[in-house]
Amino acid sequence: MSDTLMDFDEAVRRYDPVLGLEVHVELGTATKMFDAAPNVFGAQPNTMVTPTSVGLPGALPVVNARGVEYAIRIGLALGCEIAESCRFARKNYFYPDLAKDFQTSQSDEPIAYDGALEIELEDGAFFTIPIERAHMEEDAGKNTHIGGADGRIEGASYSLVDYNRAGVPLVEIVTRPIEGTGARAPQVAAAYVRTLRDIFRALGVSEARMERGNVRADVNVSLRESPDAPLGTRTETKNVNTFRGIEQVVRYEIQRQAAILAAGGEVLQETRHGQADGTTRAGRVKSDADDYRYFPEPDLVPVAPSREWVERIREGLPEMPAAKRRRLKAEWGLSDTEMRDVVNAGALELIEATAAAGTTGQAARKWWMGELSRTAKEQETGLEDLPVTPEQIAELQTLVDSGRLTDKLARQVLEGVLAGEGDPEAVAAARGLEVVSDDSALLKAVDEALAANPDVADKIRGGKVQAAGAIVGAVMKATRGQADAKRVRELVMERVQG
């Protein structure tokens, strides 16, 4: 049975949406959070485990120091206070992918707390997200439902559990209620998670590949009659791992909850599951913290990062993405719209790396936002997944700048690079695509073109200089586009006027 929905614009006129986001990021440590099992993606099921990973009797956890460092990095980047002492707790619940029946997490003593993050929306508006805490925990295993559509549990014949992910280090970032978003609530939610993703990558704490589940968001939505009213009952849509999905979930829940409230009903506090079509489906009645029976983890000592260590980590933080975008925008001479297009295309790091490899930001942007973006769209893949490197694009532009390739020839060379034929210089040589720069060869072609078009020379002598274009075109055709058109025009004028 489908849900009744209210028109979105009407819903945000009648009710005030309040958001809450819990973002989980898998840390890119070499090993898991509490044992020495490798932290890798894509291995054969249940091969990256130890007795501790699956909670076998007698197995004892040991804290991953690098995981703690990464958590502190994240906390500092989000403007949080770093706890002088914190501890782990057991979050007790049963689920097939949690073999020991509890998750090692942090309860009332997180590693980082009281932060804020400024985000920028696509139209250039800024919004500040209040952050309550960032705490360390471990991931659960992965259930795979066999026989259901798109791997979902509905219609599945049976389920398999892979414990390779069990114990992978996580940091969970929890916001305070996000108020005042109004009709922009879907965009604010997606922009916040996108900003976090960029920060994780800049910090080097995670690959932050959402399609792999490295970053996942639990999206809380509630409605109230006005900004002065008490918070409404919230729903929590679990494990949303696309920006579009986050927007869709927020929009759908606003419309669904508004229809319930307008009809005099009550919103049920529950977990929900995002669907491929942008809707949400009811899960279970939402548990509160008391239901998890948190208690201190008896097998782990408190974590007490020294202030000296925290300050060393702070000093080693890289430039944050927002500051970098402002700097590069000025350096590359881009407009606000051009920079937003670059960021939305996922091209910022690629352009930056290309410029660092030996060309200008504008030239690098031309390739990544032009020919390469078209190729990625045609192949339905991401820019970063194309078989070309920033270094190769810089080399290609260098060949253009030196006059050895025209833009047209360079595009042909790029085709060869994408086809796996080698680096630009090798492709240009193998395909015979370099610009013909030998004046003697060009003069021969000019003379032949003038001989075939004697009236053109008379027109040029008569003052119709634009007529030289016909000769230039003939020479370009004869040289298969490999002549320098500017030099050809110069030679034509020299021949005719001489």
N, C-alpha and C positions, 0 to 999 in steps of 0.2 A: 504494500500500500504506500503510495507516494505521499510526501508531506505537503501540507497546505502552506503556501508561501505568500508573503505580502510583497508588493512592489518595493524594490530596494529604496528608491527615493522617498517613498511614503514612510517606510520603516524608520529611516534616519531622521525624518521630520518629527515623527511621533515619539521616538525613543532615543535615549542616549547610549550608544554602545561603549562598553568597557572591555578592554583586551587584557590578556595575560599570556605571556609566552614562556615556555620552558624549552630551551634549546639544548640539545645534547650534541657534543662534538667528540668523536673518537680521536684520541691522541695518537700521534705517529711515533710512538716509542718502539724500540726493537723488540721488547717483550711485554707481556701482559702486566696488569697493575699489581697483582699480588703473587705472581709466580713466574718462572723462567720460560714458559711456553712462548714460542715465537708469535709476534703480532703481525700476521701477514694476511693479505686478502686473496681469496680465490684458490686456496689449497684444497686438496681432496678432503671431503667431510671427515671430521673427527680425527684428524692427524696432527693438529696443532694444539694438543691438550696435555696436561699433566694431572696427577691426582688432585692437585689443588684446584685446577680449572673446573673440575666436576664435583668438587666437594667430597671426595672419598674420606672415610674415617681416618683420622690420624694425620691428614695433610694440613700443614700450617701455612698461612699466608705471610709474605714479606713485602713491605711497601716498596714500590718502584720509585726511586729518588728522582729519576728523570720525569716521571709522571707528575710528581709534586712540583718540580720546577716549571713544567709546562702550565700547570694549574695557576701558579703564581704569576707567570707571564700573562695569562689571560686576565686574571684579576686586576693586575696593574694596568693593562691596556684599556680596561673598562672603568678605570678610575676608582676601583674598590680599595677598601682597607684590607690589609692582609693580616690574618689572625696571628697573634703571637703563639697561640697554642690551639690546636683543634684535634678532634678525634673522629675515628670512623665508628659507624653504627651498623647494626644488622636491621635491614628492612625485610620483615618476614612476610612472605606470601608464596603460594604454590603456583607454578606454571611449568609446563613440560620443559621449556628451554632454560629453566633455572634449577639445575639438578640438586643443589644443596638446600632448596626451599627458602633461601634468603639471599638478598642482594647486599653486598658490602657497599655502603654508601656513607653519607654524612647527614646527620639530622639537625640538631640545634646548634652545632658547632662547625660551620663551614670554613673552608680555607680563606674565602674572600667574601666581603659583604659591603653593602652601601656604596653602590657605584651609579654611574649614569653614562649614557651613550647618545651622542648627537648623531642623528641620521639626516640624510638629504633625500627628498623625494624627487621624482623625475622632473617635476616642474620647477625645481630649484628651491622649494620651501624646506625649512629645517624643522625638526621635531626632536625633542629630548625624551629618551626612554629611561625611566627610573629602574635601576637594577637592585634587587633585594639581596641576591647572593650568587656565588658561583661555587659549587662544591664538587668534590671528587667522588667517583664511584666506579663500578665496573659494569660492563655490558653483559647482557644475557646471551644465550645461544640464539640460533635462528631456526624457526619452524618453517618447514616447506610442506605445503598442502598439495597432495597429489590428486589430480582429477578435477580440481576446481578451476573455474575460469580465472586466468591471469594469476594463478597460484593462490587464489583466495580460498578461505575455508569453506565457503558456501559451495555445496556440491562435491566437495572432495571425498574420495574413498578412504584415504588414510593420510597421516602426517608423518614426516620424518624430522628428526632434530639433529642439527649440526652444532656441536659445542665448540667449534673453532673460535667463534666470537666470544664465548663465555670468558669473562675476565679481561677483555680488552679495556684499556683505560678510557674513562669518560670524564668529561667535565660537564655538569649541567648548570646552565645559566638561567636563573629565574627572575623575571621582572616583578616589580610591584604592579598594581593595577595601572594600566595605561589609559588615561582619561583624556577627553577633549579631542578625540580624533574625528568624530562625526562621520560624514560620508567618506572621509579618507581612510577609514579604519582598515579596509583590505590592503591599500597601498602602504600604509604605515607598517603593518605586520610584515609584508613581504620585504620592504626596504630594510627593516630592522634585521631580519635574518640574513639578507644579502650583505649588509654591512658587517655582521658578525663573521660570515663566511670569508669575506675579504680580509678581516683582521686575523682570523686563524691562519690563513695562508701567509700573510705578511709576517706573522710571528714565527712561522715555521713549526707550529705545533701539530699540524694535521694537513693532509692533502685536501681535506674539506670537499671531497667529491660527493655531492649530494646523491648522484645516481647510485653510488655504492653504499649509501646510508651513513657516510662519515658525519654528516650533519642532518639532524632530524629535529622537527619542532612539534611539541604538543601545544595546540592552539586553544586557548580558553576564551570564550566569548560569553558576555552577559549583557542584558539590556535593563535600563531603568527609565522611569518616566521623565526624569530631568537630571541635570548635573548635580542638583542639590539633594536628590533622593538617595536612600541607601543602595548599596550595590545589589544587583539582581542575582538570581541563581545562575550559575555558570555551567556550561558544558565544556568538555575537554576532548578535542579531536586529536587522536594519537598519531605520532610518527609520520608527520607530513614532510616529505623530502623534496618538494619542488616549490619554487617561488610562485608559480602559477597556482599550484595546489593550495598554498597558504592563502592567497587572495580569494580563491574560490570558496574555501572553507569558511573564512570570515564572512564573506558576502552571503553565503547560503544560510549560515547559522543566524545572522541578523534577520534575514527574511523569514526563516522558519520560526524563530522565537517570537518575532513581532506578531506573526499570525496567531500564535498560541495565546499571547498576552491580550491581543485585541479581542479574541473570542472569549475572554474571561478565564482562560485556563492557566495552569501553572507549569513553568519549565522544570523538567526533571533534572536534577544534578546527576550527570552520567558521563561516562566516556563514550566517544563516538568514533567511527572509522571513516576516513575520507575515501570516496569512491572515484573511479576513473572519470566519471562524467561531471565531477565537481560537486556532487551532493555528499551528504554525510549519512551514516547509518548508525542506529543505536547499538551500543555495546553493553556494558554492564553498569549498574548503579555505581557512581563514583565513590571511591573510598576516601576517607579523611585520614590524616596522619595517625590518629589513634588506632585505626584498623590494622596498621602495619606492625604494631607492637615494637616500635623502635627500642633498642637498648644498646649500650656501648659494646662494640666488638671486643670480646675478651682476649682475642689472640693478637691484637695489634696495639702497640703503645701509641700515645698521643703524638701528633706531628707538631713540632715546635721550630719553625724556620727562624733562624737568627736574623736580626735586623740587618746585619752586615750582608748576609746572603741575599736578602730581599733587595737591598740597595744595589748590589752588583747586578742582579737581574734587571732592575729598573734601568740602570745605566746602559745595559746592553740591548734594550728594546729598539727595534728598528723604527723608521719613520712610519707613522700610521697611514693607512690608505687614504683617508680624507685629506690629510696634509699633503701627501704625495700627489693626489689628483690636482690640488690647487697649484702646487709647484709646477707640475708637468704641463698643466693647461697654459700657464704663463710662458714657460720655456718654449712650448710648441706653437704658441700663438693661436690657440683654438678658442672658439666661442663656447658659451655654456652649452649650447645645443650640440656642437661637435664633440665636446668632451663627454656629454651624456651618452651620445651614440657610441662612442668608443667603449665606455664602461659597460653599457648594456649589451654590446656585442662580445664582451669578454676579451677585448683586444688590448687592454691597457698594458698588461705585463709583456705581451708579445711585441708591442710597439716599442716599449721601453727597452726591452732586450735587444731589439733590432737596432735602435739608435745607439745603444752602448757598444754594439758590434762594429760601428763605423759608418753611420749615416745620420741624417737629420731626422728629427721626430716627424716632420711633415712628410718627408719621403717615405718613411716607414709606415705612417698612417695611410698614405695613398695605396700601398700594396695590401695591407691587412684589411682595410675597410673597403677596398675596391675589388680587385681581381680575386683575392683569396676569400673574401666574404661571399662573393658570388659562387665560387667553387664549393665552399662549405655548405651553402644553401642548396645547391644542386645535389650534392652528395648526402644531404641531410645528416651532417656531422658538425661537431664543434670546430672552431678555428684551431684550438690547441691540438686537435686530433689529426689535422692535415699532415701529410708526410713531407713537411718542409720546416726548416729551423729558422729562427731569427738571424743566425749567422749567414745562412744562404740568401736570405732576402737582402741583407746588408751587402753581400758580395754582388748580388744582381744589380742593386742600385749603383754600386761603385762602377760597374761596367757601363751603365748608362751615363753616369757623371763624367767618365773618362772619354766618352764619345765612341766607345767600342760597340755599344748597342743603342738602337733607338728604342723608344717605348714599345713600339710594335714588335720589334725583334725580341725585346725583353720578355714580352708576354709569351712568345713562342718558347723562349728558353725556360720560363717558369713552368710551362706545360711539361717540358721534359723533366724538370726537377721533380714535379709532382708525380710523374710516371716512374720515378725511381732510376732515371738515367744518370744521376750523379749531381755534383755541384754545378752552379751556373756556368763557370768557366769551361768545365769539361763538356757540358751540354752544348754550349755555343760552338765549341771547336768541333765536336762530333757532328753537329747538324749543319755546320758551315754557315752560321747565322751572324757572324760579326760584320759590323759596318765596313763597307769598302772605302778605305781612306786613302788609297793610292791615287794621287791626282792623275797619273798617266792613264790608269784604267777608267777613271771617271771622264777624262777628256775624250777618250775614245768613244765612250757611250754618248757624250754630249754632241760630238761631231756627227755621229751616226744619226742622232735624233734631229739635229739641225738640217742635215742633208735630206732627211725624209720630210721635213716641214720647212721648206725655204721661205714661205710667206711669213712664218713666225719671226724670223730674223729681221725682215723688213718692218714688221709692226713694232718690234722693240726699238729699232733705229728711229722709227717715226714717233717715239715717245710713249707707246703703249707698253710700258714695262711689265704690266700684269700678264702680258702674253707669254712671258717666260715660264709661267706655270705649266703650260702645255709641254715644254721641253723637259722641265723638272719631272713632271709626271711620267713622261716617256722613259727617262733615265731610271727613275725609281722602279718602273715596271721591268726594264731590262736587267736591273740588278736585283730583282726579286725583293725590293724594299730595303736592300742592305746599304744603300748609299746615304750619305749625310745630306739631307735635302738642302740645308743652308749652304753647304759647300758647293753642291751642284748648281744652285742659283748663282753663286759668285762666279763659277766657271763659265756658266752660260753668258753672263753679262760681259765677262772678260773677252770671250770669243767673239761675241756680236759686236761689241764696241771697239775691240782691237782691230 
